[in-house]
Amino acid sequence: MPKMLRLVALSTLAILLASPAAVAQVGVTVSTKNPEQIATLHWYSANQTTTFTVAGFPFGAAFDGANLWISSLTGDTVTKVRANDGAMLGTFAVGGSPSGVAFDGANVWVANENDSTVSKLRASDGTVLGTFSVGSHVAPLRVAFDGANIWVTTLVGKVIKVRASDGTVLGTFTAGTSPSHIAFDGANIWVTNTGSNNVTKFRTTDGAVLGTFSVGSTPQGLVFDGANIWVVNAGDNNVTKLRASDGAVLGTFSVGSNPYGAVFDGANIWVVNFSSSNVTKLAAKNGASLGTFKVGQGPEEAAFDGANIWVLNVNDGTASKL
């Protein structure tokens, strides 16, 4: 090959190797599915056939890397469910009317509404490692872990910070009216206030309020997508997308009837619609509706296990695995 032609060929090859478009042309597929979903051939939008009986009035759930922990509001228990096949691995007594559940990397924390306590269970075997008071008649509802501490919402307008290592209460901070759900964004804690139609942003280091932001009517669930906070407005049948850095409203998107909980799967926001007994899937990047999927009766909360969305159906005591 003449020298000039060799130079042209080498230059063309270099351009192709450096070009992202060229890489796409040779067979690399872009997908919103994560590796675990791809490995299990989860190419469908949602599994519409798999449901497990779990407990009476399942009201909160957390994933520990292998299992789902599901609280029973009426049974005063939490049940450990193996995620890959739904097998029940154990049911463990906690406090009165357990609701929110969180995982701290080794242990499971449960908020006990009627006892004003939180229970700490060892995830490996369900042993109760401690039951800690968070106040007198404060009705704790939901819990979130910030890497070192457990944050607890209460019906009396307070948010409690508890040290995860030993259950010591480190602070009590004022939120809005009737705080409900809670989420951690990597630096701050966000709380929905159902009675004042807003959310409060707390700095985790000292509990300082960094902002209070108006959303829709009767906000309930909220979830962080890595950059934004999504708030479920039960009274408006929609969700509000807030930029986490400054609370700016980036959009409002319609969902089903009387939405309650929400979960993020790495690419999409799933919103649980209580009255319409279904879930709405929204693209996190732009809020576009990607489908509505039927579940059990009266769904309220959801959790993600890395491949599937689990929806808690409070009216029939089941969990739908999508």
TORRONU-510264 format. One record per atom (N, C-alpha, C, O): residue in three letters; x, y, z. Coordinates in steps of 0.05 Angstrom, whole numbers, plus 5000, padded with zeros to 4 digits. Atoms other than C-alpha are relative to their C-alpha. Layout:
<sites>
alaXYZ
...
</sites>
This chain:
<sites>
met501749765000
met500050005000
met501850255000
met503650275016
pro498449755000
pro502850694982
pro499850145027
pro497950115042
lys499849864974
lys505051125040
lys497750185005
lys496650195028
met502349814997
met499551645028
met497549855008
met496049945026
leu502450154994
leu494051115029
leu500149895029
leu498149885042
arg499850104972
arg496750815094
arg499550225020
arg498250165041
leu500549784982
leu496651495127
leu497050065002
leu496050125024
val502949945001
val489451615105
val498549785016
val496749855031
ala501350224987
ala487350925130
ala500450025031
ala498549985046
leu499449974971
leu490751035198
leu498550235012
leu497550215034
ser501449764991
ser487651725205
ser497049945003
ser495750025023
thr502950074999
thr480651455190
thr499549815024
thr497549855037
leu500350194977
leu481550885241
leu500150155026
leu498550105044
ala499849844976
ala483751385294
ala497550155006
ala496650175029
ile502549844997
ile477551815282
ile497849825009
ile496249895026
leu502150194993
leu473051205286
leu500249915029
leu498249895043
leu499650094973
leu476050965351
leu499450225020
leu498550155043
ala500549774981
ala475351655383
ala497150094999
ala496450255016
ser502749905003
ser468151745361
ser498049835015
ser497749605010
pro502250144986
pro462451555409
pro498049894981
pro496949674985
ala502050085020
ala457851515349
ala500949744987
ala499349564982
ala498950245013
ala462451005317
ala499749765018
ala499149545009
val500350224981
val462250585381
val497149904999
val496749654999
ala502850085000
ala454650585379
ala499449844975
ala497749664975
gln500650135025
gln454750365307
gln501049714999
gln500049554983
val499050275001
val458649735322
val498749815020
val499849605026
gly501650194985
gly453449425367
gly499650065030
gly498349905043
val500449944972
val453749755436
val497250115004
val496450304991
thr502749924996
thr446649825462
thr499750165025
thr500850095046
val500649834977
val444350375508
val497449925011
val495449904997
ser502550094987
ser439150135559
ser499850135027
ser501750195040
thr500549904973
thr435950405621
thr499949785020
thr499649835044
lys499950234982
lys436249705651
lys502749995013
lys504850045000
asn497550044986
asn441549585704
asn501149724995
asn499649554985
pro498950275005
pro446248975702
pro498449775011
pro498149564999
glu501550224988
glu441948565749
glu497449954984
glu496649724981
gln502450045017
gln435648685707
gln500749874974
gln499249704965
ile499250135025
ile439448495645
ile500749715004
ile499949544988
ala499350274993
ala442147875678
ala497649825004
ala497749584997
thr502450164995
thr435147645698
thr498050034977
thr495749944979
leu501749975025
leu432347825628
leu497550165007
leu495350104996
his502349834992
his427848355659
his499750224979
his499950454985
trp500349815021
trp426548685592
trp497150114999
trp496650324986
tyr502849914999
tyr419048755606
tyr499850255018
tyr501550295035
ser500349754984
ser416449405636
ser499449935029
ser500350065047
ala500850084973
ala413349055696
ala498949725000
ala497449654982
asn501250274997
asn411748355720
asn497250035010
asn496850155032
gln502849974993
gln404148315723
gln498849755013
gln496449745016
thr501150254990
thr403447615752
thr500949915027
thr499749745039
thr498850104975
thr407747545815
thr499150165024
thr499750405026
thr501049874976
thr404547695882
thr500449805023
thr499949565020
phe499650174976
phe406247425952
phe498450105023
phe498150345027
thr501349934975
thr402147416015
thr502250065021
thr504049895024
val497849924981
val406347776068
val498950035028
val499649875045
ala500949954973
ala402848056129
ala497650185000
ala497050314979
gly502349834998
gly396748426154
gly500850304998
gly502650395013
phe499549715003
phe396849156131
phe503050064997
phe504150205014
pro497149945004
pro403949176103
pro500350294995
pro499150404977
phe500149705000
phe405949896113
phe502750134995
phe502950374990
gly497449895006
gly413449976103
gly501949794991
gly501549554999
ala498250215010
ala419149626068
ala502850124996
ala503150364989
ala497249925006
ala426749656061
ala501449754989
ala500749534997
phe498450215012
phe431649236021
phe502850005013
phe504050215016
asp497450014986
asp438048976055
asp502249894982
asp504349824992
gly498150115018
gly441648735993
gly499349724990
gly500349634970
ala500950265008
ala438448055991
ala497049955007
ala495749794994
asn502750054990
asn431748096028
asn498550265003
asn499650485007
leu501849784993
leu425748546037
leu499149975029
leu498549755037
trp501050004973
trp423748736107
trp497450174999
trp497450404991
ile502749885004
ile416248896110
ile498650015027
ile498349815041
ser501449964974
ser412649186171
ser497149944997
ser495949984976
ser502950054999
ser405648976191
ser498850195021
ser499350165045
leu501049804982
leu401949566221
leu498149885020
leu498049975043
thr502050124982
thr396549116252
thr501249765015
thr500049675035
gly498950244987
gly401048526270
gly502350055019
gly503249875033
asp497849924983
asp406448906307
asp502549824995
asp503949745014
thr497750165009
thr411748516268
thr501350114976
thr500250294962
val498749945026
val416648576212
val500849734989
val501849555003
thr499550265014
thr417448006161
thr502350034981
thr502550234966
lys497750015018
lys423747826124
lys499349824976
lys498649584980
val500850145024
val422347616052
val502449994981
val503650194974
arg497850035019
arg427647336005
arg499250124973
arg497150044962
ala500849855023
ala427647775944
ala499949834975
ala498349884957
asn499950145025
asn429347265891
asn497749824995
asn496949764972
asp502350185004
asp423446805904
asp497650055019
asp495649915018
gly502349934982
gly418947135957
gly499749825024
gly497749845038
ala500250184977
ala420346596009
ala500150165026
ala501650355029
met500149874974
met418546806080
met502249895018
met502249655024
leu497750104984
leu424946756122
leu499750055030
leu501349955045
gly500449964972
gly422146986188
gly498250245005
gly498050424989
thr501749784991
thr417247436224
thr500850075029
thr501049895046
phe498749924975
phe419847836283
phe498350225014
phe497450415001
ala501649814985
ala416148216338
ala501650265003
ala504050265009
val498849734995
val417448966343
val498150155019
val496750025035
gly501749854983
gly413549526376
gly497150024989
gly496449884971
gly502849975008
gly406349756369
gly499650164974
gly500750384972
ser500649875026
ser403849936299
ser502550094985
ser502950334981
pro497649935015
pro410449906262
pro499350114972
pro497550014959
ser500649885026
ser410650336199
ser502650014983
ser503149814969
gly497749985017
gly417050586166
gly502349825007
gly502749745030
val497750194997
val423150136155
val502450124985
val502050234964
ala497649915013
ala430350306138
ala502249805006
ala502249665027
phe497750184997
phe436849906130
phe502550175003
phe502950374988
asp497749834995
asp443450176158
asp502749874990
asp504849964997
gly497650145010
gly448249686123
gly500449745015
gly501849565004
ala499750254985
ala447849156177
ala497449945016
ala496849715022
asn502450034983
asn441349266215
asn497650134987
asn497850314970
val502649895009
val434049416202
val498750165022
val498650075045
trp501349834980
trp430549986237
trp497050034993
trp496350064969
val502849985004
val423050026247
val498850215019
val499450215042
ala501349804984
ala418850606271
ala497449895011
ala495749794996
asn502350114986
asn413550396322
asn498250235008
asn498750365028
glu501649764996
glu407950906319
glu498750015027
glu498750225040
asn501650004975
asn403950696381
asn501850015025
asn500950085046
asp498250014976
asp410150616426
asp501850245002
asp503250275022
ser498149785002
ser413951236406
ser502949905003
ser504550025017
thr497350124999
thr420050786396
thr500849934972
thr499349934953
val498950125024
val424550526342
val501449745008
val502749735028
ser498750264995
ser426849796339
ser502349964981
ser502150044958
lys497750075016
lys433649576314
lys500449705000
lys500749585021
leu499850295002
leu434148866288
leu502549944983
leu503150074963
arg497850105015
arg440248496263
arg499049874974
arg497349694976
ala501150105025
ala439048366189
ala500649714995
ala499149574981
ser499250285005
ser442647696189
ser498049805011
ser497549594999
asp501850204987
asp437747356237
asp497650115014
asp496049965026
gly502449874989
gly432547856260
gly500150045030
gly498150135042
thr499749954971
thr435147896332
thr499550305006
thr500750474993
val500549724992
val432548536365
val502450095017
val503049985038
leu497649904987
leu438748926385
leu499450235019
leu501150325035
gly500749774982
gly435049496419
gly497350124992
gly496550114968
thr502449855004
thr428649876426
thr500450275013
thr500950285038
phe499249744990
phe429650626434
phe497750204999
phe496450234978
ser502049804998
ser424951166456
ser500850254984
ser503250334984
val499449755014
val424451786411
val498350235010
val498150444998
gly501649794988
gly419952176457
gly497549895013
gly497149655014
ser502550094987
ser413352156493
ser497650074983
ser497150314977
his502449965016
his407052066451
his500650164975
his499150354968
val499349855024
val410452306388
val499249864974
val499349984952
ala500950155023
ala407951756340
ala502050004977
ala501450134957
pro498050015022
pro414151606297
pro498849864976
pro497449664979
leu501250115024
leu412351456225
leu502049884981
leu501849644974
arg498250095021
arg418151396176
arg502950045010
arg503550215027
val497249994992
val425651296181
val501850004975
val501149904954
ala498049995021
ala431751436138
ala502849995012
ala503150095035
phe497350034990
phe439151286146
phe501850194984
phe501750204959
asp498349805014
asp444451826130
asp502949914999
asp504750074992
gly497350095000
gly450651386136
gly501149975028
gly503149835033
ala499250024972
ala451351476211
ala497750015020
ala497949905042
asn502249964982
asn444651646240
asn497349934987
asn497149924962
ile502850065009
ile437251456235
ile498450265006
ile498450365028
trp501749774997
trp432452036223
trp497149905000
trp496449734984
val502750104996
val425251936246
val498050234999
val498350435012
thr502249805000
thr419052336228
thr497949935021
thr497649695027
thr502150054980
thr413552416279
thr497550174993
thr497750384980
leu502549865006
leu406252626276
leu499850275014
leu498150435007
val500349754984
val407453196326
val501750234988
val502250435002
gly498649785013
gly411553606277
gly503050015005
gly504450204999
lys497250014994
lys418453386300
lys501449784983
lys500249584976
val498350205012
val424153016266
val502249945020
val503550125030
ile498250094980
ile428652606311
ile502549884987
ile502349724969
lys497550115009
lys436052456298
lys501149805021
lys501549885044
val499250214982
val438351796329
val502749884990
val502949814967
arg497450125008
arg445551536329
arg499649704995
arg498649565013
ala500550275008
ala445350866293
ala501649805017
ala500649575021
ser498350194985
ser450950546334
ser498849925026
ser499249695035
asp501050064973
asp447350586401
asp497250105006
asp496350075029
gly502849914995
gly440450906393
gly499850255016
gly497550335023
thr500249754986
thr442251546428
thr498750224984
thr499350254960
val501349785014
val437752136410
val502050245000
val502850335021
leu498049785003
leu442352686383
leu498750274995
leu500150474998
gly501249745004
gly437253216368
gly497149974992
gly496249764981
thr502849995008
thr429953406357
thr499650264985
thr500350474995
phe500249775017
phe428253886301
phe497250044990
phe495749854985
thr502749935007
thr421954246280
thr499749994969
thr501250124955
ala500750015028
ala418954086212
ala497450164996
ala496950345012
gly502649875004
gly412254316183
gly497849865015
gly498349735035
thr502450124988
thr405254096200
thr499749714991
thr499649664967
ser500550285006
ser404253346204
ser502149884981
ser501349794959
pro498050125018
pro410853106175
pro499549704996
pro498549565014
ser500650285007
ser410452426141
ser502449854991
ser503749725006
his497850165011
his415652136095
his502750155001
his502850405006
ile497349894997
ile423152246094
ile501949874980
ile501649644974
ala498050115019
ala428952166046
ala502750155005
ala502750385014
phe497349894997
phe436552286047
phe501150044972
phe500849874955
asp499049945027
asp439952615987
asp503049994998
asp504250084978
gly497150025000
gly447152466005
gly501350215018
gly503650185026
ala499049794982
ala447953096047
ala497950115019
ala498550205041
asn502249874985
asn441153316072
asn497649815002
asn497349624987
ile502450154996
ile434653026098
ile497650174991
ile497450414997
trp502449875010
trp428053196064
trp497549875013
trp497449635015
val502450104986
val421253136099
val497550124987
val497550374982
thr502549895009
thr414253206071
thr498250075023
thr498149935043
asn501849904979
asn409353606113
asn497150004989
asn496450184974
thr502650045013
thr402353356096
thr498050225007
thr496250284992
gly501949804991
gly398753896136
gly500650284990
gly498850454990
ser499349735009
ser402554496109
ser500750014970
ser501650224960
asn499650025029
asn403354266036
asn502850104992
asn503150264973
asn497249925007
asn410954356035
asn501949785009
asn501149585021
val497950184991
val417453996046
val502250165014
val502750395007
thr497949874986
thr423054166094
thr502649864994
thr502849614994
lys497350105005
lys430454076079
lys501850065024
lys502250295032
phe498349984976
phe435053946139
phe502849934993
phe503349744979
arg497250085002
arg442553946141
arg500649785020
arg499949815044
thr499750234982
thr444653276171
thr502050055022
thr501849945044
thr498049964980
thr450653536209
thr498950125026
thr499850055048
asp501049874976
asp446753976256
asp496950055001
asp495950175019
gly502949975000
gly439353946236
gly499050274992
gly496650334994
ala500949735008
ala439254666211
ala498149974976
ala498549814958
val501949995022
val433354816165
val501250164977
val501850404981
leu498849865023
leu436154986096
leu497950114981
leu498650254962
gly502149895018
gly429455126064
gly497449855005
gly497449625012
thr502650115000
thr422055006063
thr498750074973
thr498650304966
phe500849975028
phe419054905994
phe497149904996
phe496449685003
ser502850075005
ser411754915972
ser499949794978
ser501349794958
val500550215020
val409254305934
val496949994996
val495650204999
gly502850025004
gly402254045920
gly498549945026
gly499549985048
ser501750054978
ser396553845965
ser500549735013
ser500749534999
thr499650244983
thr397653336021
thr502449834990
thr502049614981
pro497750155009
pro404753126003
pro500549765018
pro500349785043
gln499550254985
gln406452416024
gln502849904994
gln504850005005
gly497450125006
gly412051995995
gly501950194986
gly501050384973
leu498049855015
leu418552285968
leu502449824996
leu502949645012
val497850175007
val424651995935
val502150174986
val501550364972
phe497849865012
phe431552235913
phe501049844976
phe501349594978
asp499150145024
asp433952065842
asp503050044993
asp503949974972
gly497249945005
gly441152285849
gly500650294995
gly502850394998
ala499849725005
ala439853005832
ala497550165009
ala497750395015
asn502649874994
asn432553155847
asn498449855020
asn498749615024
ile501950124981
ile427253035899
ile497349994986
ile496350194976
trp502750035011
trp420552765875
trp498149975023
trp498449805041
val502049994978
val414552915920
val497349914990
val496350024970
val502750105008
val407952545916
val497950175014
val497850195038
asn502249834990
asn401953005924
asn497449844999
asn496149834978
ala502350184999
ala396252555947
ala497450154993
ala495650044981
gly502549855005
gly391053115943
gly499750104972
gly497550184964
asp500149905027
asp392753315872
asp500449794978
asp500249854954
asn499550225019
asn394152645839
asn502350064981
asn502150014957
asn497649955016
asn400952865816
asn502549995017
asn502449955041
val497549994985
val408252905835
val501550254991
val501350344968
thr498449775005
thr412853505840
thr502949925000
thr503949785018
lys497150055002
lys420153475818
lys501550255009
lys501150474997
leu498549774990
leu424753935858
leu503049954996
leu503949724999
arg497150025001
arg432054065845
arg501150005028
arg500550185044
ala499150034973
ala435553825907
ala501950225010
ala501950285034
ser498149794992
ser440854365907
ser498750255011
ser499850375030
asp501249744991
asp436054945916
asp496949995003
asp495750195009
gly502950024996
gly428854675918
gly498350114977
gly495950124980
ala501549895022
ala426954975851
ala498149794988
ala498949564985
val501950195012
val420754655820
val500749974971
val500950164956
leu499250065028
leu422754315755
leu497749884984
leu497949864960
gly502350115014
gly415954025738
gly498049875018
gly498649805041
thr502150144986
thr409353725760
thr498749814981
thr498149884958
phe500850215019
phe406953075730
phe497749845012
phe497749765035
ser502450154991
ser400252715734
ser500549715004
ser502149594989
val499850294996
val399652015762
val497249895005
val495349994993
gly502650124995
gly393951585788
gly498450135022
gly499050365030
ser501849894980
ser388651685841
ser501049955028
ser501649735036
asn499150004972
asn390751855912
asn502749865003
asn503049665016
pro497350114998
pro398151715903
pro501150035028
pro500450215043
tyr499050004973
tyr402051555966
tyr503149975001
tyr504450165008
gly497150044999
gly409051255961
gly501450024973
gly500150044952
ala498549995025
ala414651285910
ala502749875004
ala503749855027
val497350124998
val421250935894
val501450054973
val500150084953
phe498349955023
phe427051035845
phe501449754993
phe502549625011
asp498750255008
asp429850465804
asp502750044986
asp503849854974
gly497549945014
gly436050815776
gly499550154974
gly501350284964
ala500749865025
ala432451085715
ala497250125000
ala496650314986
asn502949925000
asn425051165732
asn499050045028
asn500149935048
ile501449964975
ile420551405787
ile497449834999
ile495849864980
trp502450164999
trp415050915807
trp498250125023
trp499150145045
val501949884981
val408951225842
val497749825006
val496449714987
val502150194991
val404050805882
val497450155003
val497350355019
asn502649875000
asn396751005872
asn498049845016
asn497149635007
phe501750154982
phe392450785930
phe497249954989
phe496349714988
ser502950035007
ser385350905904
ser499649864973
ser497649724970
ser500350135026
ser386550655833
ser501549725000
ser501449594979
ser498750264997
ser390550045858
ser501949944976
ser501849724964
asn498050045022
asn396150135807
asn502550175007
asn502550325026
val497649844998
val403050445799
val500550134974
val500050024952
thr499349855024
thr405350975750
thr503050014998
thr504450075018
lys497149995005
lys412250945719
lys500750254985
lys499650294963
leu499249755013
leu415451615702
leu503049994994
leu504649905010
ala497149985006
ala422051735667
ala501250235017
ala500250455017
ala498949804982
ala426452095717
ala501250244985
ala501250464996
lys498749785014
lys429852515663
lys498150224992
lys498850454990
asn501949805009
asn423452865640
asn497249975010
asn495450135002
gly502750034990
gly417452605677
gly498049874982
gly495649854988
ala501950135020
ala414452255616
ala498949755012
ala500349595025
ser501350244990
ser409451715634
ser500749774982
ser500449774958
leu499150245015
leu412151035614
leu498149765004
leu498649544994
gly501950214997
gly406150625636
gly498750005027
gly499750125046
thr501450034975
thr401050465690
thr499449705003
thr498549574984
phe500150294996
phe400949765720
phe498349935024
phe498750055046
lys501850094979
lys395649415761
lys501549855022
lys503349695015
val498850154978
val397649155830
val497649905018
val495449885008
gly502150094982
gly393748915891
gly498250235010
gly498350454999
gln501949804990
gln388449285931
gln501250195020
gln502450105040
gly499149794981
gly390149935966
gly503050015004
gly503950005026
pro497149984996
pro397549985952
pro500950275012
pro499750475006
glu499149754988
glu401350495992
glu503050054997
glu503850274990
glu497149965001
glu408950385993
glu501349814980
glu500149624970
ala498550165019
ala414350085949
ala502950005008
ala503950175022
ala497150034997
ala421549855950
ala501249884975
ala499849754960
phe498650105024
phe426749685897
phe502249815009
phe503749885028
asp498050204991
asp431149065903
asp502449974981
asp503949784983
gly497850015020
gly435949225846
gly499149904973
gly500449954953
ala501050105025
ala431848875794
ala497050044997
ala495950084976
asn502949995000
asn424548905814
asn498950215019
asn500250285040
ile501549834982
ile419649395845
ile498149835016
ile496649675005
trp501950144983
trp415849125905
trp498050205010
trp498750425020
val502149824992
val409149445920
val498449875023
val497549645020
leu501550114978
leu405649355987
leu497150074998
leu496350314996
asn502949975003
asn398149255981
asn498749965027
asn498349745036
val500950024972
val395349426049
val497249875003
val496749755024
asn502750104997
asn388149226035
asn499749704997
asn497749595005
asp500250295002
asp389648506017
asp502549855011
asp502849615007
gly497750134986
gly396148376056
gly501949864982
gly503049654989
thr498250125019
thr400348235995
thr502250204991
thr502050434997
ala497949845013
ala406548485959
ala500149914971
ala500449684965
ser499750065029
ser406748535883
ser502950054992
ser504150254999
lys497349975009
lys413548415852
lys499950054970
lys499249884954
leu500349925028
leu413948795786
leu502549964984
leu502650024960
</sites>
